Amino acid sequence: MKKLTGSRRAFLFIAVIIISILSIVSALSLYGNIELLLVEEKGKKAMSVTIAVAQLIQQDYTSFEQLLKTEEYTDGSYDAAYHAKMQKIFREIKEKTGIKFLYCGKRISQDEIVYLFDGEPPESELYSPLGSKDKLDEMEQLFYQGRTSGYTPITSYSEWGDLLTGMTPIIDPSTGEAVAHVGADVSIETISLSLRSAKHLLMINAFIVIIITSLIIYRLLWMTPLFSENDYLTGLHSKGYQERFLEHQIKKSINNGKSFPLIMIDFDDFKLINDKYGHHFGDIVLKSVSQIIKTCTRSVDCCARYGGDEFIIILPEADLEYAALVCQWLQKETAALQLPANYDSGPVSISMGIALWEPGMTPEQLLDRADKALYHSKRTGKNKTVVYSGDLE
């Protein structure tokens, strides 16, 4: 691949940095949105489980109320059959839903509860026996005050890990007071795994975007000078490139003391071709002759479209004799040019003027001499080549 230099390399470097920053920021923003969605999904799941369990309890509120009003949970002081049935239901729901912890507690003070049901097996170290106490945090107290279902933010516990808790108050039908609640804890380990996968995928995608976008910018930067150095229609060099090439060649000739010729070419009666056959046909003629110019010149020569139907050829380290041979070859090949069948106006012809650069001559002076030679060629019959001499002034 062609190397970039100077300002284009700096622009590419800055563009890659900006693209990288934007891609990473976008990936992180998307990552944050995914995290919020996953947390919301888990929170709603935990909350929906507590709503369903609370409704189940409310269906047999009489039995629940007896358990609720018991002060000391000793043998014979509560309905053991009802409690056993609910314990079994809690365990089944916990297993089927994948909830980490499922429990029900009654509120005994502003910030304290007593466990009534627990979805853990009795033999588990995590099991909270009937009547055991626990604290209510500020968020859980708000659910009691608002008597609404909801879920808490992710909370870290040293013994249980990071949990997200769904909660639904149980309302006393007669008083409308929140007297107990169902809680469901969801472990965010699954969220962490999902986020880790999403993070890796987002970083890979961001990296791919950076690479692809950088390559596109590189290609565009590489093609920019290509387009500016070549004429869009003929594929020859542009006028801007020809001007830079001529200046460079003059400097080189000043150093080595060698002259070089410049050929200026113009179509004969090209306007008539456009008027009679249309500009599309005229473009075909221009491209065809441009291909002939490429064929008849060396790789070191500068062949450029000067404007419209005019062309310039700069022949480094050549002489007038060689330039005359090039012109002779060009005229021969142009006359033999095969054009579409509807063209019936005779052979296409070109007129040319040659000027030789001499020490002390500027680009403008050299072009002016070639233009005068070309003008003399067209004025004296066309389809010919004229070499500049002082007599043409």
C-alpha positions as CSV (number, residue, x, y, z in Angstrom):
1,M,0.0,0.0,0.0
2,K,1.1,3.5,-0.7
3,K,2.4,5.3,2.4
4,L,0.9,8.4,3.7
5,T,3.1,11.3,4.5
6,G,2.9,14.7,6.2
7,S,-0.5,16.1,7.0
8,R,-2.4,13.1,5.8
9,R,-0.5,10.8,8.2
10,A,-1.2,13.3,11.0
11,F,-4.9,13.4,10.0
12,L,-5.1,9.7,10.0
13,F,-3.5,9.4,13.4
14,I,-5.9,12.0,14.9
15,A,-8.9,10.4,13.1
16,V,-8.0,7.0,14.5
17,I,-7.8,8.4,18.1
18,I,-11.1,10.2,17.7
19,I,-12.8,7.1,16.3
20,S,-11.3,4.9,19.1
21,I,-12.5,7.3,21.8
22,L,-16.0,7.5,20.2
23,S,-16.2,3.7,19.7
24,I,-15.1,3.0,23.3
25,V,-17.5,5.6,24.7
26,S,-20.3,4.2,22.7
27,A,-19.5,0.7,23.7
28,L,-19.4,1.7,27.4
29,S,-22.7,3.6,27.1
30,L,-24.3,0.5,25.5
31,Y,-22.7,-1.7,28.1
32,G,-24.3,0.6,30.8
33,N,-27.7,0.3,29.1
34,I,-27.4,-3.4,28.9
35,E,-26.5,-3.6,32.6
36,L,-29.6,-1.5,33.4
37,L,-31.8,-3.7,31.3
38,L,-30.5,-6.9,32.9
39,V,-30.9,-5.5,36.4
40,E,-34.4,-4.3,35.6
41,E,-35.2,-7.7,34.2
42,K,-33.9,-9.5,37.3
43,G,-35.7,-7.0,39.6
44,K,-39.0,-7.5,37.8
45,K,-38.6,-11.2,38.0
46,A,-38.0,-11.1,41.7
47,M,-40.9,-8.7,42.2
48,S,-43.3,-10.8,40.2
49,V,-42.5,-13.9,42.3
50,T,-43.2,-12.0,45.5
51,I,-46.5,-10.7,44.1
52,A,-47.6,-14.2,43.2
53,V,-46.6,-15.6,46.6
54,A,-48.2,-12.7,48.4
55,Q,-51.5,-13.3,46.5
56,L,-51.3,-17.0,47.4
57,I,-51.0,-16.0,51.1
58,Q,-53.8,-13.5,50.9
59,Q,-56.1,-16.3,49.6
60,D,-55.9,-18.0,53.0
61,Y,-55.4,-14.9,55.1
62,T,-57.2,-16.4,58.0
63,S,-54.7,-19.2,58.5
64,F,-51.8,-16.7,57.9
65,E,-53.3,-14.3,60.4
66,Q,-53.3,-16.9,63.1
67,L,-49.6,-17.5,62.5
68,L,-49.1,-13.7,62.3
69,K,-50.6,-13.2,65.7
70,T,-48.5,-15.8,67.5
71,E,-46.0,-14.3,69.8
72,E,-43.9,-17.4,70.8
73,Y,-43.4,-20.1,68.1
74,T,-43.2,-23.1,70.3
75,D,-44.7,-26.5,69.7
76,G,-48.5,-26.4,69.8
77,S,-48.6,-22.5,69.7
78,Y,-49.3,-22.3,65.9
79,D,-50.8,-24.3,63.1
80,A,-47.9,-26.6,62.3
81,A,-49.7,-28.2,59.3
82,Y,-50.3,-24.8,57.7
83,H,-46.7,-23.8,58.3
84,A,-45.4,-27.1,56.8
85,K,-47.6,-26.7,53.8
86,M,-46.4,-23.2,53.1
87,Q,-42.8,-24.1,53.7
88,K,-43.1,-26.8,51.0
89,I,-44.8,-24.3,48.6
90,F,-42.0,-21.8,49.2
91,R,-39.3,-24.4,48.5
92,E,-41.1,-25.5,45.3
93,I,-41.5,-22.0,44.0
94,K,-37.8,-21.2,44.8
95,E,-36.6,-24.3,42.9
96,K,-38.9,-23.7,39.9
97,T,-38.1,-19.9,39.5
98,G,-34.4,-20.1,40.2
99,I,-34.7,-17.5,43.0
100,K,-31.7,-17.7,45.4
101,F,-33.7,-16.9,48.5
102,L,-37.5,-16.8,49.1
103,Y,-39.0,-15.9,52.4
104,C,-41.8,-14.3,54.3
105,G,-41.5,-12.2,57.5
106,K,-43.8,-10.2,59.7
107,R,-42.9,-6.7,60.9
108,I,-42.5,-6.4,64.6
109,S,-40.9,-3.0,64.7
110,Q,-39.9,-0.1,62.5
111,D,-36.8,-1.9,61.3
112,E,-37.1,-5.5,62.4
113,I,-39.0,-8.6,61.2
114,V,-39.5,-12.2,62.3
115,Y,-39.3,-14.9,59.7
116,L,-42.4,-17.0,59.1
117,F,-41.6,-19.0,56.0
118,D,-38.3,-19.7,54.3
119,G,-37.7,-21.6,51.1
120,E,-34.4,-23.0,52.3
121,P,-34.3,-26.7,53.4
122,P,-34.3,-26.9,57.3
123,E,-31.0,-28.7,57.2
124,S,-29.3,-25.8,55.3
125,E,-27.0,-23.4,57.1
126,L,-28.9,-20.6,55.3
127,Y,-32.3,-21.7,56.7
128,S,-34.0,-19.0,58.8
129,P,-36.2,-20.9,61.4
130,L,-39.7,-19.7,62.3
131,G,-39.4,-16.8,64.7
132,S,-35.8,-15.9,63.9
133,K,-35.3,-12.1,63.6
134,D,-33.7,-9.9,61.0
135,K,-33.3,-6.3,60.2
136,L,-35.2,-4.2,57.7
137,D,-33.1,-1.8,55.7
138,E,-34.3,1.7,54.7
139,M,-35.4,0.6,51.2
140,E,-37.5,-2.3,52.6
141,Q,-39.1,0.1,55.1
142,L,-40.2,2.3,52.2
143,F,-42.0,-0.6,50.7
144,Y,-43.9,-1.1,53.9
145,Q,-44.8,2.6,54.0
146,G,-45.9,2.7,50.4
147,R,-47.6,-0.7,50.6
148,T,-46.4,-1.3,47.0
149,S,-44.3,-4.0,45.4
150,G,-40.8,-3.2,44.1
151,Y,-37.2,-4.2,44.1
152,T,-34.1,-2.9,45.7
153,P,-30.8,-1.9,44.1
154,I,-28.0,-4.5,44.0
155,T,-26.7,-4.9,47.6
156,S,-23.5,-6.7,48.6
157,Y,-23.5,-9.1,51.5
158,S,-20.4,-10.7,52.9
159,E,-22.1,-14.0,53.5
160,W,-24.5,-14.2,50.5
161,G,-22.8,-12.2,47.8
162,D,-24.4,-9.5,45.6
163,L,-28.2,-9.7,45.7
164,L,-31.1,-7.9,44.2
165,T,-34.3,-8.1,46.3
166,G,-37.9,-8.1,45.2
167,M,-40.5,-7.3,47.8
168,T,-44.3,-7.3,48.1
169,P,-46.1,-6.2,51.4
170,I,-48.9,-8.4,52.7
171,I,-51.9,-6.2,53.6
172,D,-54.3,-6.8,56.4
173,P,-57.7,-6.7,54.7
174,S,-59.4,-5.2,57.7
175,T,-57.0,-2.4,58.5
176,G,-55.2,-1.9,55.2
177,E,-51.9,-2.0,57.1
178,A,-48.8,-3.7,55.7
179,V,-48.2,-6.3,58.4
180,A,-45.7,-8.6,56.6
181,H,-43.9,-9.1,53.4
182,V,-42.7,-11.6,50.9
183,G,-39.1,-11.2,49.8
184,A,-37.2,-12.8,46.9
185,D,-33.5,-12.5,46.5
186,V,-31.9,-12.9,43.0
187,S,-28.2,-13.5,42.7
188,I,-26.5,-11.2,40.2
189,E,-23.9,-13.8,39.3
190,T,-26.0,-14.5,36.1
191,I,-26.0,-10.8,35.4
192,S,-22.2,-10.6,35.8
193,L,-21.8,-13.5,33.4
194,S,-24.1,-12.0,30.9
195,L,-22.4,-8.6,31.3
196,R,-18.9,-10.1,30.9
197,S,-20.0,-11.8,27.7
198,A,-21.6,-8.5,26.5
199,K,-18.5,-6.5,27.4
200,H,-16.2,-8.8,25.5
201,L,-18.5,-8.7,22.5
202,L,-18.9,-4.9,22.6
203,M,-15.1,-4.5,22.9
204,I,-14.5,-6.8,19.9
205,N,-17.2,-4.9,17.9
206,A,-15.6,-1.6,18.9
207,F,-12.2,-2.8,17.8
208,I,-13.6,-4.1,14.5
209,V,-15.3,-0.7,13.9
210,I,-12.0,1.1,14.7
211,I,-10.1,-1.1,12.2
212,I,-12.7,-0.9,9.4
213,T,-13.3,2.8,9.8
214,S,-9.5,3.5,9.9
215,L,-9.0,1.5,6.8
216,I,-11.7,3.4,5.0
217,I,-10.2,6.7,6.1
218,Y,-6.8,5.5,5.0
219,R,-8.1,4.5,1.6
220,L,-9.9,7.8,1.1
221,L,-6.8,9.7,2.1
222,W,-4.7,7.5,-0.2
223,M,-7.2,8.1,-3.1
224,T,-7.5,11.9,-2.5
225,P,-4.1,12.6,-4.1
226,L,-4.8,10.0,-6.7
227,F,-7.9,11.8,-7.8
228,S,-6.2,15.2,-7.6
229,E,-3.3,14.0,-9.8
230,N,-5.4,12.4,-12.5
231,D,-8.1,13.7,-14.8
232,Y,-11.4,12.1,-14.1
233,L,-12.4,11.5,-17.7
234,T,-9.2,10.6,-19.6
235,G,-7.1,9.0,-16.8
236,L,-4.2,11.3,-17.8
237,H,-2.6,13.5,-15.2
238,S,-4.5,16.6,-14.2
239,K,-3.5,20.2,-15.0
240,G,-2.5,20.7,-11.3
241,Y,-0.2,17.7,-11.5
242,Q,1.3,18.9,-14.8
243,E,2.1,22.3,-13.3
244,R,3.9,20.7,-10.3
245,F,5.7,18.3,-12.6
246,L,6.8,21.1,-14.9
247,E,8.2,23.2,-12.0
248,H,10.0,20.2,-10.7
249,Q,11.5,19.3,-14.1
250,I,12.7,22.9,-14.6
251,K,14.5,22.8,-11.2
252,K,16.0,19.4,-12.2
253,S,17.1,20.7,-15.6
254,I,18.7,23.8,-13.9
255,N,20.8,21.4,-11.8
256,N,21.8,19.0,-14.6
257,G,22.0,21.5,-17.4
258,K,19.8,19.4,-19.7
259,S,16.9,20.9,-21.8
260,F,13.6,19.1,-22.4
261,P,10.7,19.6,-24.9
262,L,7.1,20.2,-24.1
263,I,4.3,19.3,-26.5
264,M,0.9,21.0,-26.6
265,I,-1.9,19.2,-28.4
266,D,-5.3,20.4,-29.5
267,F,-8.0,18.6,-31.5
268,D,-9.0,19.9,-34.9
269,D,-12.6,21.0,-35.1
270,F,-13.5,19.2,-31.9
271,K,-16.5,21.5,-31.4
272,L,-18.0,20.2,-34.6
273,I,-17.7,16.6,-33.3
274,N,-19.6,17.6,-30.1
275,D,-22.2,19.5,-32.0
276,K,-22.9,16.8,-34.6
277,Y,-22.5,13.7,-32.4
278,G,-23.1,14.9,-28.9
279,H,-20.8,15.3,-25.9
280,H,-20.9,11.7,-25.0
281,F,-19.4,10.8,-28.3
282,G,-16.9,13.6,-27.8
283,D,-15.9,12.1,-24.5
284,I,-15.3,8.7,-26.2
285,V,-13.0,10.5,-28.7
286,L,-11.1,12.2,-25.9
287,K,-10.6,9.0,-24.0
288,S,-9.5,7.1,-27.1
289,V,-6.9,9.7,-28.0
290,S,-5.7,9.8,-24.4
291,Q,-5.1,6.1,-24.6
292,I,-3.0,6.7,-27.7
293,I,-1.0,9.4,-25.9
294,K,-0.2,6.9,-23.1
295,T,0.9,4.3,-25.7
296,C,3.1,6.7,-27.5
297,T,5.0,8.0,-24.5
298,R,7.4,6.7,-21.9
299,S,6.5,6.0,-18.2
300,V,8.8,8.9,-17.2
301,D,6.9,11.4,-19.4
302,C,4.1,13.6,-18.0
303,C,0.9,13.3,-20.1
304,A,-1.8,15.6,-18.9
305,R,-5.2,17.0,-19.9
306,Y,-4.6,20.7,-20.0
307,G,-8.3,21.6,-20.4
308,G,-11.2,20.7,-22.7
309,D,-9.7,19.0,-25.7
310,E,-6.1,20.2,-25.1
311,F,-3.3,18.0,-23.8
312,I,0.3,18.6,-22.7
313,I,3.2,16.1,-22.8
314,I,6.5,16.9,-21.0
315,L,9.4,14.7,-22.1
316,P,12.2,14.8,-19.5
317,E,15.8,14.6,-20.8
318,A,14.6,14.3,-24.4
319,D,15.4,16.5,-27.5
320,L,13.4,18.1,-30.2
321,E,14.1,15.2,-32.6
322,Y,12.5,12.7,-30.2
323,A,9.6,15.0,-29.5
324,A,9.0,15.3,-33.3
325,L,9.0,11.4,-33.5
326,V,6.4,11.2,-30.7
327,C,4.2,13.8,-32.5
328,Q,4.5,11.9,-35.8
329,W,3.5,8.7,-34.1
330,L,0.6,10.4,-32.3
331,Q,-0.8,11.8,-35.5
332,K,-0.5,8.5,-37.3
333,E,-2.3,6.6,-34.5
334,T,-5.0,9.3,-34.1
335,A,-5.8,9.2,-37.9
336,A,-6.2,5.4,-37.7
337,L,-8.5,5.6,-34.7
338,Q,-11.4,3.3,-35.0
339,L,-14.6,5.0,-33.9
340,P,-18.3,3.9,-33.8
341,A,-20.0,3.3,-37.1
342,N,-22.2,6.4,-36.9
343,Y,-19.1,8.6,-37.2
344,D,-18.8,9.7,-40.8
345,S,-16.8,12.9,-40.6
346,G,-13.4,11.5,-41.6
347,P,-10.3,10.8,-39.6
348,V,-9.9,12.5,-36.3
349,S,-6.9,14.8,-36.4
350,I,-4.8,16.8,-33.9
351,S,-2.5,19.8,-34.2
352,M,0.6,20.1,-32.0
353,G,3.2,22.6,-31.0
354,I,6.6,21.9,-29.6
355,A,8.7,24.2,-27.4
356,L,12.1,23.5,-25.9
357,W,13.0,24.6,-22.4
358,E,16.1,26.8,-22.2
359,P,18.0,28.0,-19.1
360,G,16.3,30.9,-17.5
361,M,12.9,30.1,-18.9
362,T,9.9,30.0,-16.6
363,P,7.0,27.5,-16.9
364,E,4.8,30.3,-18.2
365,Q,7.3,31.2,-20.9
366,L,7.7,27.6,-22.0
367,L,3.9,27.1,-22.2
368,D,3.5,30.3,-24.1
369,R,6.0,29.2,-26.7
370,A,4.3,25.8,-27.1
371,D,1.0,27.6,-27.4
372,K,2.3,29.9,-30.1
373,A,3.6,26.9,-32.0
374,L,0.3,25.1,-31.7
375,Y,-1.6,28.2,-32.8
376,H,0.7,28.4,-35.9
377,S,0.0,24.7,-36.6
378,K,-3.8,25.3,-36.6
379,R,-3.6,28.5,-38.5
380,T,-1.5,27.0,-41.3
381,G,-3.6,24.0,-42.1
382,K,-4.1,21.9,-38.9
383,N,-3.2,18.2,-38.5
384,K,0.4,19.1,-38.3
385,T,3.3,19.7,-35.8
386,V,5.1,23.0,-35.5
387,V,8.3,23.5,-33.5
388,Y,8.6,26.9,-31.9
389,S,11.1,29.4,-33.3
390,G,11.7,33.1,-32.8
391,D,9.9,33.7,-36.2
392,L,6.6,32.9,-34.5
393,E,6.7,35.9,-32.2
